[in-house]
C-alpha cells in the first residue's frame, strides 16, 4: 500500500505513548482514513520501555502485524536512545521525532547513522508550561502530526477538542491545558 503511513512509538510505561497512538488513530479515523493503533505488550511496568504502533491509510488495511519498517518513529523518552534501537527498520525517506533537549551532534551519534530527517521537541517544557506537570504524550502527538502531515493542524485541534471533552469529562479543567500543549507543540517541533 503506497499511501499507507506506518508509525512506531517508543516510550516508557506511564508516559502515554500508547494513549497518544490511540488518540492519533481516532483523529485519523475521524478524517475518513482507515486506521490501526495498537501497543505491543510484554511484562511492562511503570518506567519499562514500551512500543506502540499506528497504520493510517486512505484504503482498507489488511496487514495485521507489528511494524518493522516504519515511515516515522516517535521517541517519547530520549533515555531510550541508548537502550533501544529506535531506528531499526526506519525508512530513510521518513523521519524520527524525539522528545529531547540534547544536541544534534549527540543525537546523530546515537542514531546509528540514520540518514533520514530528525526532528526534536522539548515536550517536558511544553507540558509543564501548559499543564503544570510532565505529560509528554500530548506534545508528541502534535509533533508527529506536524511532521507526517497525516492531517492539518486545524483538523487535529478540532478533533482533539472533542476527544479531550469526552476523555476528561470528569476533569474539564485539564482540557484547556492539553489544547494549549497541542498548539505549542505544533509551533515548536523543529528539524535538525
N, C-alpha and C positions, 0 to 999 in steps of 0.2 A: 504494500500500500504506500504509494509515493506521497500521499497527502497526510499521512499519519505522523503525529509528533509523539515521541516517547520520552518520558522524563523519569529519572531516578532521583530519589531524595535520600540524603544521608543525614542522620541526626542522632541524638541520644534520647533514650526513653524519658518522657516527661517534657520535651521541648516543643512538641506539637507538630513534628514533621508529618506524622500520619494524618492528623487533623487537617493540616494545610493541603495535603494531597487530596483529601476527600472534598474539601471546600473548593479546590480548583476543579475537580471533576464535576461537582454540582454546578459551578458557574459556567463551565464549558457546555454542559448539558443544556443549561438554560439559554444558551445562544444557538441551540439547534444542532450541536455536534454530538457525535457518538463518543462515549467515554468509558474508561475504566480507571478506577482509583483503588489501590489495594496495598496493604502493608505485607511485609514478609515477616512472619512470626517465627520466633525461636524462644529461647529461655530468657528473653529480655526482661530487665527490671529497670527501675529508675536509674538513669545515667549510662546504661549499656547502649552500645551502638545499635541503631535500628535502620531499616531500609524500607522505603515506600515507593510506589510506582504510579505513574499516570500514562494512559494512552488516550490520545484525543485525535479524532478524525472526522471528516465530513462523510465518510462511508461507514457502513457497519463494520465492527471489529470482530474478526473471527479467531484471533490469536488469544490463547489463554495460558500464558506462562509469564515468568519473570521477564524483565527487560535486560538483555545482555549487551545491546549496542544502542544506548540511548542517544537521542539528539541533544538532550540537556541533562545536566546534573545540578542539583541544588545541595549545597553543603550548609546545614543549619548551624553546625558547631565546628569551628576551624581546628579544634584539637584532634579531630578525626583525620586531618590531612596526613598526619604521620603514622596513623594506626590502620587506616583503611585505604585501599587503592581506589580512590574516588573516581579516577579517570579510566578505570578498566572498561574497555569497550566503547568509551565515549567517542563519538564521531568528531573528526577534525572540522567538519562543516557546522557543528553545533557550538555549544558554549557551556561553561561551568559558571555558576553563580555562588559566591562564597560569602558567608557572614563573617567578616573579619576586618581588622584594622592593621593587619600585618603588611609589610612592604611587598611591592610587586616582585622584587628580587627573591625574597623568601618564598613567595607563592610559586613562582616559576621553578624554583629549586625542588619543591616538594611535589609538584605535579608531574614529575617523571617525563619531562619533555613534551607535554601536551601542546599541540600546535594550534588548537582552536582558540576561540575567544574566551577571555577570562573577565568576569565581572565581579565587583565587590560591592558590599553594602555593610554599613555598621548597624545591624538590626538591634544590637543592645542599646545604642544611643537613641535610636528612634523609638523603640518600645518603652524605654524608661522615660523619655520625654513625653510621649503620647499617652502612656498607660500607667506610668508611675512604678512599673515593675518590669522585669525581664521576661518577655514573651516573644521570642524571635520569629515564631511561625507567621504572624500577620505580615510583618515587613518582607519576609522571604516569599510569601505568596505573591505580593505585589511585584517584587523584583523579578520573579520568573515570568510573570505575565508580561511585564515590560520588555524583558529580553527576548522572549519567544514570540511575541505578537500573537498569542493564542486568541486574544480578543482585545478590543480597545480599552483604554484606561477607563473611559466612561462606562462601558458595559460591565467591567469588573466592579467599579464603585457602586453602580446601581444594584447589581446582583448581591454584592456583599452587604449592602444596607439591609436588604430583605432577609438574607441569611442570618445576619447578626441579630435582627429583631426577633427572629424565631429562636436562635441558639441561646440568646441572652434574655429571654422573656422575663426571667426571674431576677435578672441583674441589668436592667436597662441603662444603668449608669456607665457601663463599660462600652456601650455601643459607640458613643462619640469618640472615645479614645482609640478604639480599633479602627474607626473610619479615618481618624487623623493619622494613625500609623500607616495605613494603606497609602494615603495621599503623599505623606512624606517619603515613603519608600519609592513610590513611582518617580519622584524627582531626584532621589539621592543615589540610586543604583548607578554605578559607573564602570566603564570598560577600562582595563589597564593595558 
